[in-house]
Amino acid sequence: MKLLSYRMMSNRIFTQAISMTTIVMVFVASLFCMFALNTTDLKNCLARIYNISESEVTNAVLSNSGIKYGDETNNCTGSTSATSHFPEYVLFSVVSAMLSNAVFIKASNLLKLTILIAMSIVFLVLSMVTHVSLYDNRDFLLYTYLGYSETTFSLKWISMATILLFSATLFIHAQQVESTSRLDFIWKQQAHEEKEEMASLRTYNMKLVANILPLHVAEHFLKSQNKKDEDLYYQDCDNVCVMFATIANFFEFYMEYYNEGVECLRLLNEIIADFDEILGQERFLCIEKIKTTGATYMAASGLTEKTNFADNRHVIAATEYALAIREQLQYVNSHCFNNFQMRIGISVGPVVAGVIGARKPQYDIWGNTVNVASRMDSTGELGAIQVTQEVHNVLSKNGYIFECRGNIKVKGKGDMLTYLLKGRNVESPEA
């Protein structure tokens, strides 16, 4: 029912038709009593009965005829046909009907003006022409009974002035209502557009911030706008998989004298952009890009509770990502006729994640795990993925094939047992 009412009110033509029908019905009801009253001219009737002129009809003639002010029936109207000594009732009813015109706010100003003019014309024709005797009889009875002069204002002229003045007032009111409604509509439209613009701007800002900071960190800062600049954001994370991938021989390709190195940087940007596009795949959603330094790409998985899985799926995802970007670099080599070689190092363990700086903030991770992953990269072999013992223990259970490289010298760590990832079994889930 509510939906039906809303649809009916949304149709402007239907709404105006209802408004006009309602107003006309109220107006007809206000005039209905006039057609049931006797319209005999009382002064003319008495003058004919007593064979005198109308100017000689006085209070004495009325008394002899037994006619008093307030009688609804008399010798001139007959016992079954009544007149009215209070025709102001019709005037008040018509004014009330005109007031109903102001109730329908959605009706157009032109429609209201048309209805007001039609109502005024109909009433004036009835009160000044066809049923004028009702008003003349009332004036004659009242003024004769009170002894007033006949120069006193007649009710029909007062009624005409009242109707015209009231119509003009209602029309002015209708104009003000329509003007206010138009302004309200414009303000609502403007407010709606500003709201949409603010929502669009917030979404754009969120995307912009998300390109600088991880989404969960961006949401933290956006929800904490009143926090002081010195409030530090940090998070302790366990079992995080950290990956460093370096295009080891890129700077052998880089030549500043060739268009000031712009073309070389453009190629590097395209390669990094390809890596970013791969990172956007659904299977790598648990991985967060940390930064790029020169030709080194750093990423980590498992930095939040939602992406740190107990079954080490995030470690597998980081490994698959390492294989994917190595394959992508081979694709670039085949199309650009280059021979870029990549070293990749992977480590797993606890880290501390946080944001440094109040302006141009930088999200980064710190800890022994990060240092070891960086050493796995720097001490690795070209085209190979070098991992620690902990990573080997996780991946070997999931169908990945390794070659033990043995103990290698790692700066700050001494000898470390490392493994080179050779691939995965066909039966493994990620194959």
VEXDREN-2710 file (C-alpha; in Angstrom, 1 decimal):
% VEXDREN-2710
k/r/px/py/pz
1/MET/0.0/0.0/0.0
2/LYS/2.9/2.3/0.9
3/LEU/4.6/1.6/-2.5
4/LEU/1.3/2.2/-4.3
5/SER/0.8/5.6/-2.6
6/TYR/4.4/6.5/-3.4
7/ARG/4.0/5.7/-7.1
8/MET/0.7/7.6/-7.3
9/MET/2.3/10.7/-5.7
10/SER/5.3/10.4/-8.0
11/ASN/3.0/10.8/-11.0
12/ARG/2.6/14.6/-11.4
13/ILE/-0.4/14.5/-13.7
14/PHE/-2.2/12.0/-11.4
15/THR/-1.4/14.2/-8.4
16/GLN/-2.7/17.4/-10.0
17/ALA/-5.9/15.5/-11.2
18/ILE/-6.6/14.4/-7.6
19/SER/-5.9/18.0/-6.3
20/MET/-8.3/19.6/-8.8
21/THR/-11.0/16.9/-8.3
22/THR/-10.9/17.4/-4.5
23/ILE/-11.0/21.2/-4.6
24/VAL/-14.0/21.1/-7.1
25/MET/-15.9/18.7/-4.9
26/VAL/-15.4/20.9/-1.8
27/PHE/-16.4/24.0/-3.8
28/VAL/-19.6/22.4/-5.2
29/ALA/-20.5/21.3/-1.7
30/SER/-20.1/24.8/-0.4
31/LEU/-22.5/26.2/-3.0
32/PHE/-25.0/23.4/-2.8
33/CYS/-27.3/25.0/-0.2
34/MET/-27.8/28.1/-2.5
35/PHE/-29.7/26.0/-5.0
36/ALA/-32.1/24.8/-2.3
37/LEU/-33.1/28.3/-1.1
38/ASN/-36.0/30.5/-2.3
39/THR/-34.7/33.4/-4.4
40/THR/-37.8/35.6/-4.4
41/ASP/-37.0/39.3/-4.0
42/LEU/-38.7/40.1/-0.7
43/LYS/-39.0/43.9/-1.2
44/ASN/-40.5/43.4/-4.7
45/CYS/-42.9/40.7/-3.3
46/LEU/-44.3/43.0/-0.5
47/ALA/-44.6/45.9/-2.9
48/ARG/-46.8/43.8/-5.2
49/ILE/-48.9/42.5/-2.2
50/TYR/-49.6/45.9/-0.8
51/ASN/-49.6/47.6/-4.2
52/ILE/-46.9/50.1/-3.2
53/SER/-43.5/51.0/-4.6
54/GLU/-40.4/49.2/-3.3
55/SER/-39.2/52.4/-1.6
56/GLU/-42.3/52.5/0.5
57/VAL/-41.7/49.0/2.0
58/THR/-40.6/49.8/5.6
59/ASN/-40.4/48.1/8.9
60/ALA/-44.1/48.8/9.5
61/VAL/-44.9/46.8/6.3
62/LEU/-42.8/44.0/7.5
63/SER/-44.5/44.0/10.9
64/ASN/-48.0/44.0/9.3
65/SER/-46.8/41.1/7.1
66/GLY/-45.6/39.2/10.2
67/ILE/-42.0/39.0/8.8
68/LYS/-39.2/39.3/11.2
69/TYR/-35.4/39.2/10.8
70/GLY/-34.4/35.6/11.3
71/ASP/-37.5/34.0/9.8
72/GLU/-36.6/31.4/7.2
73/THR/-40.2/31.2/5.7
74/ASN/-42.8/34.0/5.2
75/ASN/-45.7/35.0/3.0
76/CYS/-43.4/35.6/0.0
77/THR/-41.5/32.3/0.2
78/GLY/-44.3/30.1/1.2
79/SER/-44.5/27.6/4.0
80/THR/-42.5/24.9/2.2
81/SER/-39.8/27.0/0.5
82/ALA/-37.2/28.6/2.8
83/THR/-34.8/31.4/2.3
84/SER/-31.8/32.5/4.4
85/HIS/-31.2/35.5/6.6
86/PHE/-27.5/34.5/6.9
87/PRO/-26.1/34.2/3.3
88/GLU/-22.6/34.9/4.8
89/TYR/-22.6/31.2/5.4
90/VAL/-22.1/30.6/1.7
91/LEU/-19.3/33.2/1.6
92/PHE/-17.5/31.4/4.5
93/SER/-18.0/28.0/2.8
94/VAL/-16.5/29.3/-0.4
95/VAL/-13.6/30.8/1.4
96/SER/-13.0/27.4/3.1
97/ALA/-13.1/25.7/-0.3
98/MET/-10.5/28.2/-1.5
99/LEU/-8.4/27.4/1.5
100/SER/-8.3/23.8/0.4
101/ASN/-6.5/25.0/-2.7
102/ALA/-3.5/25.8/-0.5
103/VAL/-3.4/22.3/1.0
104/PHE/-2.0/20.6/-2.1
105/ILE/1.6/21.8/-2.2
106/LYS/2.6/19.8/-5.2
107/ALA/-0.1/21.3/-7.4
108/SER/1.3/23.7/-9.9
109/ASN/0.9/27.5/-9.4
110/LEU/-0.8/27.8/-12.8
111/LEU/-3.4/25.1/-11.9
112/LYS/-4.1/26.8/-8.6
113/LEU/-4.6/30.2/-10.3
114/THR/-7.0/28.6/-12.8
115/ILE/-9.0/27.0/-10.1
116/LEU/-9.1/30.3/-8.0
117/ILE/-10.3/32.3/-11.0
118/ALA/-13.0/29.7/-11.9
119/MET/-14.2/29.6/-8.3
120/SER/-14.3/33.4/-8.1
121/ILE/-16.3/33.7/-11.4
122/VAL/-18.8/31.1/-10.4
123/PHE/-19.4/32.6/-7.0
124/LEU/-19.7/36.2/-8.3
125/VAL/-22.1/35.1/-11.0
126/LEU/-24.3/33.4/-8.3
127/SER/-24.1/36.2/-5.8
128/MET/-24.3/39.1/-8.2
129/VAL/-26.7/37.7/-10.8
130/THR/-28.7/34.5/-10.3
131/HIS/-29.0/34.5/-6.5
132/VAL/-28.5/38.1/-5.8
133/SER/-31.9/38.3/-4.1
134/LEU/-30.6/36.2/-1.2
135/TYR/-28.1/39.0/-0.4
136/ASP/-30.6/41.8/-1.1
137/ASN/-33.2/40.2/1.2
138/ARG/-30.7/39.9/4.0
139/ASP/-29.6/43.5/3.6
140/PHE/-33.3/44.7/3.5
141/LEU/-34.3/42.7/6.6
142/LEU/-31.2/43.5/8.6
143/TYR/-31.0/47.2/7.8
144/THR/-34.7/47.8/8.2
145/TYR/-34.7/45.9/11.5
146/LEU/-31.8/47.9/12.8
147/GLY/-32.8/51.1/11.2
148/TYR/-29.7/51.5/9.2
149/SER/-29.5/53.7/6.1
150/GLU/-29.7/51.9/2.7
151/THR/-26.4/53.6/1.8
152/THR/-24.7/51.1/4.0
153/PHE/-22.4/48.6/2.2
154/SER/-24.3/45.8/0.6
155/LEU/-23.3/42.2/1.5
156/LYS/-22.9/41.3/-2.1
157/TRP/-20.3/43.9/-2.7
158/ILE/-18.5/42.9/0.6
159/SER/-18.6/39.3/-0.6
160/MET/-17.2/40.2/-4.0
161/ALA/-14.4/42.2/-2.4
162/THR/-13.7/39.4/0.1
163/ILE/-13.5/36.7/-2.7
164/LEU/-11.2/38.8/-4.9
165/LEU/-8.9/39.8/-2.1
166/PHE/-8.8/36.2/-0.8
167/SER/-8.1/34.9/-4.3
168/ALA/-5.2/37.3/-4.7
169/THR/-3.8/36.4/-1.3
170/LEU/-4.0/32.7/-2.0
171/PHE/-2.3/33.2/-5.4
172/ILE/0.6/35.1/-3.7
173/HIS/0.8/32.3/-1.1
174/ALA/0.9/29.7/-3.9
175/GLN/3.7/31.6/-5.6
176/GLN/5.7/31.7/-2.4
177/VAL/5.1/28.0/-1.7
178/GLU/6.1/27.0/-5.3
179/SER/9.2/29.3/-5.1
180/THR/10.2/27.7/-1.7
181/SER/9.6/24.2/-3.1
182/ARG/11.8/24.9/-6.1
183/LEU/14.5/26.2/-3.8
184/ASP/14.2/23.2/-1.6
185/PHE/14.4/20.9/-4.6
186/ILE/17.5/22.7/-5.9
187/TRP/19.1/22.6/-2.4
188/LYS/18.3/18.9/-2.1
189/GLN/19.8/18.2/-5.5
190/GLN/22.8/20.3/-4.6
191/ALA/23.2/18.5/-1.3
192/HIS/22.8/15.1/-3.0
193/GLU/25.4/16.0/-5.6
194/GLU/27.8/17.3/-2.9
195/LYS/27.2/14.1/-1.0
196/GLU/28.0/11.9/-4.0
197/GLU/31.0/14.1/-4.7
198/MET/32.2/13.7/-1.2
199/ALA/31.7/9.9/-1.4
200/SER/33.5/9.8/-4.7
201/LEU/36.3/12.0/-3.3
202/ARG/36.6/9.8/-0.2
203/THR/36.8/6.6/-2.4
204/TYR/39.5/8.3/-4.6
205/ASN/41.4/9.4/-1.5
206/MET/41.1/5.9/-0.1
207/LYS/42.5/4.4/-3.3
208/LEU/45.3/7.0/-3.2
209/VAL/46.2/6.2/0.4
210/ALA/45.9/2.5/-0.3
211/ASN/48.6/2.9/-3.0
212/ILE/50.9/4.4/-0.4
213/LEU/49.9/2.3/2.7
214/PRO/48.4/-1.1/3.0
215/LEU/44.6/-1.1/3.2
216/HIS/44.4/-2.1/6.9
217/VAL/46.9/0.6/7.8
218/ALA/45.1/3.3/5.7
219/GLU/41.8/2.4/7.4
220/HIS/43.5/2.7/10.8
221/PHE/44.7/6.3/10.1
222/LEU/41.5/7.4/8.4
223/LYS/39.5/6.3/11.5
224/SER/41.9/7.9/13.9
225/GLN/42.1/11.5/12.5
226/ASN/42.2/13.1/15.9
227/LYS/45.3/11.2/17.0
228/LYS/48.5/13.1/17.6
229/ASP/51.3/12.9/15.1
230/GLU/53.6/11.4/17.7
231/ASP/51.3/8.4/18.1
232/LEU/53.2/5.5/16.5
233/TYR/51.5/2.8/14.5
234/TYR/53.2/-0.6/14.8
235/GLN/52.3/-4.2/14.8
236/ASP/54.1/-7.3/15.9
237/CYS/53.6/-10.1/13.4
238/ASP/54.6/-13.8/13.7
239/ASN/55.3/-16.3/10.9
240/VAL/55.6/-13.6/8.2
241/CYS/57.0/-14.7/4.8
242/VAL/59.4/-12.0/3.4
243/MET/60.6/-12.0/-0.2
244/PHE/63.4/-9.9/-1.9
245/ALA/63.7/-10.1/-5.7
246/THR/66.5/-8.3/-7.5
247/ILE/67.1/-7.9/-11.2
248/ALA/70.8/-8.4/-10.6
249/ASN/72.2/-7.3/-13.9
250/PHE/69.8/-4.4/-14.6
251/PHE/72.4/-1.7/-14.0
252/GLU/74.7/-3.3/-16.6
253/PHE/71.9/-2.5/-19.0
254/TYR/71.3/1.0/-17.6
255/MET/73.1/3.7/-19.6
256/GLU/72.7/7.4/-18.7
257/TYR/74.2/8.6/-22.0
258/TYR/71.3/7.0/-23.8
259/ASN/68.5/9.6/-23.5
260/GLU/69.8/10.3/-20.0
261/GLY/68.7/6.9/-18.9
262/VAL/65.0/7.6/-19.3
263/GLU/64.4/4.7/-21.6
264/CYS/66.1/2.3/-19.2
265/LEU/64.0/3.6/-16.3
266/ARG/60.9/3.3/-18.5
267/LEU/61.6/-0.4/-19.0
268/LEU/62.2/-0.9/-15.3
269/ASN/58.9/0.8/-14.5
270/GLU/57.1/-1.5/-17.0
271/ILE/58.7/-4.6/-15.4
272/ILE/57.7/-3.4/-11.8
273/ALA/54.2/-2.6/-13.1
274/ASP/53.9/-6.1/-14.4
275/PHE/54.9/-7.5/-11.0
276/ASP/52.3/-5.2/-9.4
277/GLU/49.6/-6.5/-11.8
278/ILE/50.4/-10.1/-10.9
279/LEU/50.2/-9.2/-7.2
280/GLY/46.6/-8.0/-7.8
281/GLN/45.5/-11.6/-8.7
282/GLU/43.1/-13.2/-6.2
283/ARG/45.5/-15.9/-5.2
284/PHE/48.1/-13.3/-4.1
285/LEU/45.7/-11.2/-2.0
286/CYS/47.5/-12.2/1.2
287/ILE/50.8/-10.6/-0.1
288/GLU/51.6/-7.0/0.5
289/LYS/54.1/-5.0/-1.5
290/ILE/56.5/-3.2/0.8
291/LYS/58.7/-1.2/-1.5
292/THR/61.0/-1.1/-4.4
293/THR/64.6/0.1/-4.0
294/GLY/66.5/0.4/-7.3
295/ALA/65.9/-2.9/-9.1
296/THR/64.9/-4.8/-5.9
297/TYR/61.3/-5.7/-5.2
298/MET/60.3/-6.4/-1.6
299/ALA/57.0/-8.1/-0.6
300/ALA/55.7/-9.9/2.4
301/SER/52.7/-12.2/3.2
302/GLY/50.9/-12.8/6.5
303/LEU/51.1/-9.3/7.9
304/THR/47.5/-9.3/9.3
305/GLU/45.4/-11.8/11.2
306/LYS/43.3/-12.4/8.1
307/THR/46.2/-13.2/5.9
308/ASN/48.4/-15.1/8.3
309/PHE/47.2/-18.7/8.0
310/ALA/48.0/-21.5/10.4
311/ASP/48.5/-23.9/7.5
312/ASN/51.1/-21.6/6.0
313/ARG/49.1/-20.9/2.9
314/HIS/50.6/-17.4/2.9
315/VAL/54.1/-18.9/2.6
316/ILE/53.0/-20.9/-0.3
317/ALA/51.4/-17.9/-1.9
318/ALA/54.7/-15.9/-1.6
319/THR/56.6/-18.7/-3.1
320/GLU/54.2/-18.9/-6.0
321/TYR/54.5/-15.2/-6.5
322/ALA/58.3/-15.5/-6.7
323/LEU/57.9/-18.1/-9.4
324/ALA/55.3/-15.9/-11.2
325/ILE/57.5/-12.8/-11.4
326/ARG/60.5/-14.9/-12.4
327/GLU/58.5/-16.3/-15.3
328/GLN/57.3/-12.8/-16.1
329/LEU/60.9/-11.5/-16.4
330/GLN/61.6/-14.3/-18.8
331/TYR/58.7/-13.2/-20.9
332/VAL/60.1/-9.6/-20.9
333/ASN/63.5/-10.9/-22.0
334/SER/61.9/-12.8/-24.9
335/HIS/60.1/-9.7/-26.2
336/CYS/62.8/-7.1/-25.4
337/PHE/65.8/-9.1/-26.5
338/ASN/67.4/-8.7/-23.1
339/ASN/69.0/-11.1/-20.7
340/PHE/67.9/-9.9/-17.3
341/GLN/68.6/-12.3/-14.5
342/MET/66.8/-12.3/-11.1
343/ARG/67.9/-13.4/-7.7
344/ILE/65.1/-14.1/-5.2
345/GLY/65.5/-14.7/-1.4
346/ILE/62.7/-15.9/0.9
347/SER/62.7/-16.1/4.7
348/VAL/59.9/-16.7/7.3
349/GLY/59.6/-15.5/10.9
350/PRO/58.6/-12.7/13.2
351/VAL/58.7/-9.0/12.1
352/VAL/57.6/-5.6/13.3
353/ALA/55.5/-3.6/10.8
354/GLY/54.9/0.1/11.2
355/VAL/54.6/3.5/9.6
356/ILE/57.4/6.1/9.9
357/GLY/56.9/9.8/9.3
358/ALA/54.0/12.2/9.7
359/ARG/54.3/13.5/6.2
360/LYS/54.9/11.2/3.3
361/PRO/54.6/8.3/5.6
362/GLN/56.4/5.1/4.7
363/TYR/55.2/1.6/5.7
364/ASP/57.9/-0.8/6.3
365/ILE/58.9/-4.0/8.2
366/TRP/61.9/-4.7/10.4
367/GLY/63.4/-7.6/12.1
368/ASN/65.9/-10.5/11.8
369/THR/63.6/-12.2/9.2
370/VAL/63.8/-9.2/6.9
371/ASN/67.6/-9.1/7.2
372/VAL/67.9/-12.8/6.5
373/ALA/65.5/-12.6/3.4
374/SER/67.7/-9.7/2.1
375/ARG/70.8/-11.9/2.6
376/MET/69.1/-14.8/0.8
377/ASP/68.7/-12.5/-2.1
378/SER/72.2/-10.9/-2.1
379/THR/74.0/-14.3/-1.6
380/GLY/71.8/-16.2/-4.0
381/GLU/72.5/-17.4/-7.5
382/LEU/71.3/-15.7/-10.7
383/GLY/67.9/-17.1/-11.9
384/ALA/67.5/-19.0/-8.6
385/ILE/65.2/-18.7/-5.5
386/GLN/67.2/-19.2/-2.3
387/VAL/65.3/-20.0/0.9
388/THR/66.1/-20.7/4.5
389/GLN/65.8/-23.9/6.5
390/GLU/62.4/-22.8/7.9
391/VAL/61.0/-22.0/4.5
392/HIS/62.2/-25.4/3.2
393/ASN/60.5/-27.2/6.1
394/VAL/57.2/-25.6/5.2
395/LEU/57.3/-26.0/1.4
396/SER/58.8/-29.5/1.2
397/LYS/55.7/-30.8/2.9
398/ASN/53.6/-29.2/0.1
399/GLY/55.2/-30.8/-2.9
400/TYR/58.0/-28.3/-3.7
401/ILE/61.4/-29.7/-4.8
402/PHE/64.7/-28.2/-3.4
403/GLU/68.4/-28.6/-3.9
404/CYS/70.4/-28.2/-0.7
405/ARG/73.1/-25.6/-1.4
406/GLY/74.8/-26.2/1.9
407/ASN/76.2/-23.8/4.4
408/ILE/77.0/-20.3/3.1
409/LYS/78.6/-17.3/4.7
410/VAL/75.9/-14.7/5.6
411/LYS/77.0/-11.3/6.9
412/GLY/76.1/-11.0/10.6
413/LYS/74.8/-14.6/10.8
414/GLY/77.8/-16.7/10.1
415/ASP/77.1/-20.0/8.3
416/MET/73.6/-20.7/7.3
417/LEU/72.1/-23.8/5.6
418/THR/70.1/-22.7/2.5
419/TYR/68.2/-24.4/-0.2
420/LEU/67.5/-23.5/-3.9
421/LEU/63.9/-24.0/-5.1
422/LYS/63.8/-26.1/-8.2
423/GLY/60.0/-26.4/-8.8
424/ARG/57.0/-28.3/-7.6
425/ASN/55.5/-31.7/-8.1
426/VAL/52.7/-32.0/-10.7
427/GLU/50.5/-33.4/-7.9
428/SER/51.0/-30.4/-5.6
429/PRO/47.9/-28.2/-5.0
430/GLU/49.4/-25.1/-6.6
431/ALA/50.5/-26.9/-9.8
END
